[in-house]
Amino acid sequence: MTATEINTGTDGEAGEDGGSAGGVTVVGSLSPSRAGDFMTCPLLYRFRVIDRIPERPSAAQVRGTLVHAVLERLFDMPAAARTPAAALELLGPEWERLLAEEPELATLFDDEDDEDGEDGAGGAREEWLAEARAMVERYFSLEDPRRLEPASREMYVETVLESGLQLRGYIDRLDVAPTGEVRVVDYKTGRAPRADFEARALFQMKFYALVLWRLRGTVPRLLQLMYLGNGEILRYAPDEADLRATERKVEALWKAIRRAMDSGEWRERTSRLCDWCDHKQRCPSFGGVLPPLPQAGGAPGAVAGAPLEPERDDL
């Protein structure tokens, strides 16, 4: 199964108000990342989607991208060759490829100084690469890739709900059993959440399951989050009731987003995550001044939904 086969037929940049898919007028577009942004902080959603303010990628984000790339390339190899040593050998070439595609990543460690005030970028880079190597090795403690043949990897999926809301995103891996059961797999380079945060972690996976269900008419058998930060797996078997509830939640989120767009009010929601937010200096809760909205009232159009290219969830 390929991304083309599972798409609704619209191109990857659809989703602006007034478009159509399968005879349904598309009123907006949402990805798991942007839905998560709005749930975390509506103002963060505004900065990323409405204002489109550039953010400098963090070392953790780039490491997640690198590890995801290695695990994707691993399955290009013949099954018998998918060993820990082979995966580790991919780290260097994949990092060089990322640097070639995004040369600004070469400055990722330029702000690092050692205790003597000298340039510590080299040491920070080596520590960062060591953590990436540990995550790749930890993957092999969770499953044996020599026994797997994924149906799809880094698969772009999209569907349009009856309301006209387009859902889209990238699935790290889709496994299909000979009997047809589907497993949705996502790699996380962070640590597994505490039990009281598991529902939030599973929202992204239920979002993907909802898209697949609406596209194929079959509920995925299993959702699997693989946490490479501490070597744990979170598994969940959804049913139709779960996915209907997820659809209601997504629709409610979109209505809240549209209310914010119509009113021009994007309320901040403070939490411990604020310490890592690129936009903290702009946030009124921390003495910042909001920039003016690009369009009065958050007019519909390209700014009405997710970015033109859905974000990959690499952390």
C-alpha positions as CSV (number, residue, x, y, z in Angstrom):
1,M,0.0,0.0,0.0
2,T,1.4,3.4,-1.0
3,A,0.5,6.9,0.1
4,T,-1.1,7.5,-3.3
5,E,-3.4,4.5,-2.9
6,I,-4.6,5.7,0.5
7,N,-5.0,9.4,-0.3
8,T,-8.4,10.9,-1.1
9,G,-7.1,12.1,-4.4
10,T,-6.4,15.7,-3.4
11,D,-2.9,17.1,-3.6
12,G,-0.7,17.5,-0.6
13,E,-1.4,21.3,-0.4
14,A,-5.2,21.1,-0.4
15,G,-7.2,22.3,2.5
16,E,-7.9,26.0,1.9
17,D,-11.5,27.1,2.3
18,G,-13.5,26.6,-0.8
19,G,-11.6,23.5,-2.1
20,S,-13.3,20.2,-2.6
21,A,-12.6,16.5,-2.1
22,G,-15.0,13.7,-3.0
23,G,-17.8,16.2,-3.5
24,V,-17.4,17.7,-0.1
25,T,-16.3,21.4,0.3
26,V,-13.2,21.6,2.3
27,V,-13.6,24.2,5.1
28,G,-10.2,23.8,6.7
29,S,-7.4,21.4,7.5
30,L,-5.9,20.0,10.6
31,S,-2.9,17.7,11.4
32,P,-2.2,16.0,14.7
33,S,0.7,18.4,15.4
34,R,-1.4,21.5,14.9
35,A,-4.3,20.0,16.9
36,G,-1.9,19.3,19.7
37,D,-0.6,22.9,19.5
38,F,-4.1,24.3,20.0
39,M,-4.8,21.9,22.9
40,T,-1.5,22.9,24.5
41,C,-1.9,26.7,23.9
42,P,-4.2,28.5,21.4
43,L,-1.7,31.3,21.2
44,L,1.0,28.8,20.2
45,Y,-1.2,27.7,17.3
46,R,-1.6,31.3,16.2
47,F,2.1,31.9,16.2
48,R,2.8,28.8,14.2
49,V,-0.2,28.7,11.8
50,I,-1.5,32.2,11.5
51,D,1.6,34.3,12.0
52,R,3.9,31.5,10.6
53,I,6.8,32.8,12.8
54,P,9.9,30.7,12.0
55,E,11.3,28.6,14.9
56,R,14.8,27.4,15.3
57,P,14.7,23.6,15.6
58,S,16.0,22.3,18.9
59,A,18.7,19.7,19.2
60,A,16.1,17.2,20.5
61,Q,13.8,17.8,17.5
62,V,16.7,17.4,15.0
63,R,17.8,14.2,16.8
64,G,14.3,12.9,16.5
65,T,14.3,13.6,12.7
66,L,17.7,11.8,12.4
67,V,16.6,8.7,14.3
68,H,13.4,8.5,12.3
69,A,15.4,8.7,9.1
70,V,17.7,5.9,10.2
71,L,14.8,3.6,11.1
72,E,13.1,4.4,7.8
73,R,16.2,3.6,5.8
74,L,16.8,0.5,7.8
75,F,13.8,-1.2,6.1
76,D,15.3,-0.4,2.7
77,M,17.8,-3.2,3.5
78,P,17.2,-6.9,3.0
79,A,15.6,-8.4,6.1
80,A,18.7,-10.4,7.1
81,A,20.9,-7.2,7.0
82,R,18.8,-5.2,9.5
83,T,21.2,-5.5,12.4
84,P,22.2,-2.9,15.1
85,A,25.5,-2.4,13.4
86,A,24.0,-1.7,10.1
87,A,21.6,0.8,11.6
88,L,24.4,2.6,13.4
89,E,26.3,2.8,10.2
90,L,23.4,4.8,8.7
91,L,23.6,7.6,11.3
92,G,26.6,9.4,9.7
93,P,25.2,9.4,6.1
94,E,21.7,10.4,7.3
95,W,23.1,13.3,9.3
96,E,25.1,14.4,6.3
97,R,22.0,14.2,4.2
98,L,20.1,16.4,6.7
99,L,22.9,18.9,6.7
100,A,22.9,19.0,2.9
101,E,19.1,19.6,2.8
102,E,19.2,22.1,5.7
103,P,22.7,23.7,6.0
104,E,21.5,25.9,8.9
105,L,21.6,22.7,11.1
106,A,25.4,23.0,11.0
107,T,25.0,25.9,13.6
108,L,22.9,23.7,15.9
109,F,25.6,23.6,18.6
110,D,27.3,26.9,18.0
111,D,26.0,28.3,21.3
112,E,27.6,25.6,23.3
113,D,30.6,26.6,25.4
114,D,32.6,24.5,27.8
115,E,33.4,25.6,31.4
116,D,36.5,27.4,30.3
117,G,34.6,29.6,27.9
118,E,36.1,27.8,24.9
119,D,34.1,26.4,22.0
120,G,32.3,23.4,23.2
121,A,30.3,22.7,20.0
122,G,32.4,19.6,19.2
123,G,31.8,18.0,22.5
124,A,28.1,18.9,22.4
125,R,27.7,17.4,19.0
126,E,29.4,14.2,20.0
127,E,27.2,13.9,23.1
128,W,24.2,14.5,20.9
129,L,25.3,11.8,18.4
130,A,25.9,9.4,21.3
131,E,22.3,9.9,22.5
132,A,21.1,9.2,18.9
133,R,23.2,6.0,18.8
134,A,21.7,4.9,22.1
135,M,18.2,5.4,20.8
136,V,18.9,3.4,17.6
137,E,20.4,0.6,19.7
138,R,17.4,0.7,22.1
139,Y,15.0,0.2,19.2
140,F,16.4,-3.3,18.7
141,S,15.5,-4.2,22.3
142,L,11.9,-3.5,21.4
143,E,11.5,-5.5,18.2
144,D,13.4,-7.4,15.6
145,P,13.2,-5.6,12.2
146,R,14.4,-8.8,10.4
147,R,11.0,-10.3,11.1
148,L,9.0,-7.3,9.8
149,E,8.0,-6.1,6.3
150,P,6.1,-2.8,6.7
151,A,3.4,-2.1,4.3
152,S,4.3,1.6,4.3
153,R,6.7,4.0,5.9
154,E,6.5,7.8,6.3
155,M,3.1,7.5,4.7
156,Y,1.1,10.7,4.0
157,V,-2.6,10.2,4.6
158,E,-5.6,12.5,4.3
159,T,-9.3,12.4,4.4
160,V,-12.2,14.9,4.5
161,L,-14.9,14.4,7.1
162,E,-18.6,15.0,6.3
163,S,-18.3,18.5,7.9
164,G,-15.6,19.4,5.3
165,L,-12.7,19.3,7.8
166,Q,-9.7,17.8,6.2
167,L,-7.5,15.6,8.4
168,R,-3.9,14.8,7.3
169,G,-0.5,13.8,8.5
170,Y,2.4,11.4,8.2
171,I,2.4,7.9,9.7
172,D,5.8,6.6,10.6
173,R,5.0,2.9,9.8
174,L,2.0,0.8,8.8
175,D,2.2,-2.9,9.3
176,V,-0.4,-5.2,7.7
177,A,-0.7,-8.8,8.7
178,P,-1.4,-11.5,6.1
179,T,-4.9,-11.7,7.5
180,G,-5.4,-8.0,6.9
181,E,-5.2,-6.6,10.5
182,V,-3.5,-3.2,10.5
183,R,-1.0,-1.9,13.1
184,V,-0.1,1.8,13.2
185,V,3.4,2.4,14.6
186,D,5.0,5.7,15.7
187,Y,8.5,6.2,16.9
188,K,9.1,8.6,19.8
189,T,12.6,9.7,20.8
190,G,11.4,11.0,24.2
191,R,10.4,9.0,27.2
192,A,7.1,7.2,27.8
193,P,4.6,9.5,29.6
194,R,3.2,8.8,33.0
195,A,-0.1,7.0,33.1
196,D,-2.1,10.2,33.6
197,F,-0.6,11.6,30.4
198,E,-1.1,8.5,28.2
199,A,-4.5,9.7,26.8
200,R,-2.8,12.8,25.4
201,A,0.0,10.7,23.9
202,L,-2.5,8.4,22.2
203,F,-4.5,11.3,20.7
204,Q,-2.1,11.5,17.7
205,M,-2.4,7.8,17.1
206,K,-6.2,7.8,17.4
207,F,-6.2,10.8,14.9
208,Y,-4.3,8.6,12.4
209,A,-6.6,5.6,13.1
210,L,-9.6,7.9,12.4
211,V,-8.1,8.9,9.1
212,L,-7.4,5.3,8.1
213,W,-10.9,4.2,9.2
214,R,-12.6,6.8,7.2
215,L,-10.5,5.9,4.2
216,R,-10.7,2.2,4.3
217,G,-13.7,1.4,6.4
218,T,-11.7,-0.8,8.8
219,V,-10.6,0.1,12.3
220,P,-6.8,-0.5,12.8
221,R,-6.2,-3.5,15.1
222,L,-3.4,-1.9,17.1
223,L,-1.8,1.5,17.8
224,Q,1.8,1.3,19.0
225,L,4.0,4.0,20.3
226,M,7.6,3.1,20.7
227,Y,9.5,5.3,23.1
228,L,13.2,5.1,22.3
229,G,14.1,7.5,25.1
230,N,13.6,4.8,27.7
231,G,12.7,1.6,25.8
232,E,9.0,1.3,26.5
233,I,6.1,0.5,24.3
234,L,2.5,1.9,24.7
235,R,-0.1,-0.2,22.9
236,Y,-3.8,0.5,22.4
237,A,-6.5,-1.4,20.6
238,P,-9.1,1.1,19.4
239,D,-12.7,0.4,18.5
240,E,-15.3,2.4,16.5
241,A,-16.5,4.1,19.7
242,D,-13.0,5.4,20.3
243,L,-12.7,6.8,16.8
244,R,-16.1,8.4,16.8
245,A,-15.2,10.1,20.1
246,T,-11.9,11.2,18.5
247,E,-13.8,12.6,15.5
248,R,-16.1,14.6,17.9
249,K,-13.0,15.9,19.7
250,V,-11.3,17.0,16.4
251,E,-14.5,18.7,15.2
252,A,-14.8,20.5,18.5
253,L,-11.2,21.6,18.3
254,W,-11.8,23.0,14.8
255,K,-14.8,24.9,15.9
256,A,-12.8,26.4,18.7
257,I,-10.1,27.4,16.2
258,R,-12.6,29.0,13.9
259,R,-14.1,31.0,16.9
260,A,-10.6,32.3,17.6
261,M,-10.1,33.2,14.0
262,D,-13.4,35.0,13.8
263,S,-12.8,36.9,17.1
264,G,-9.0,37.4,16.6
265,E,-8.6,36.3,20.2
266,W,-5.9,33.6,20.8
267,R,-5.6,33.0,24.5
268,E,-2.3,31.8,26.0
269,R,-2.3,28.8,28.3
270,T,0.7,28.6,30.5
271,S,2.4,25.4,31.6
272,R,5.9,24.0,32.2
273,L,6.2,23.8,28.5
274,C,6.5,27.6,28.3
275,D,10.1,27.3,29.4
276,W,10.9,25.7,26.0
277,C,8.7,27.8,23.8
278,D,10.4,29.9,21.1
279,H,7.6,32.5,21.5
280,K,7.9,33.1,25.2
281,Q,9.2,36.7,24.6
282,R,6.0,37.5,22.6
283,C,3.6,36.0,25.2
284,P,1.6,38.5,27.3
285,S,1.9,36.1,30.3
286,F,5.6,36.8,30.3
287,G,5.5,40.5,29.5
288,G,5.5,40.2,25.8
289,V,3.6,42.2,23.2
290,L,1.6,40.3,20.5
291,P,2.4,41.1,16.9
292,P,-0.6,42.3,14.8
293,L,-2.5,39.6,13.1
294,P,-1.5,39.1,9.4
295,Q,-5.2,39.5,8.4
296,A,-7.9,41.2,10.4
297,G,-10.0,38.6,12.3
298,G,-8.0,35.7,11.0
299,A,-9.6,35.6,7.5
300,P,-10.0,32.1,6.0
301,G,-7.8,30.7,3.3
302,A,-4.4,29.3,3.6
303,V,-4.0,30.4,7.2
304,A,-7.3,28.7,8.2
305,G,-5.8,25.2,8.7
306,A,-2.6,23.3,9.2
307,P,0.6,24.4,7.4
308,L,0.7,23.5,3.7
309,E,2.8,20.6,4.5
310,P,1.7,18.6,7.6
311,E,4.3,18.4,10.4
312,R,6.0,15.1,11.1
313,D,5.9,14.2,14.8
314,D,9.5,13.2,15.3
315,L,9.8,13.6,19.1
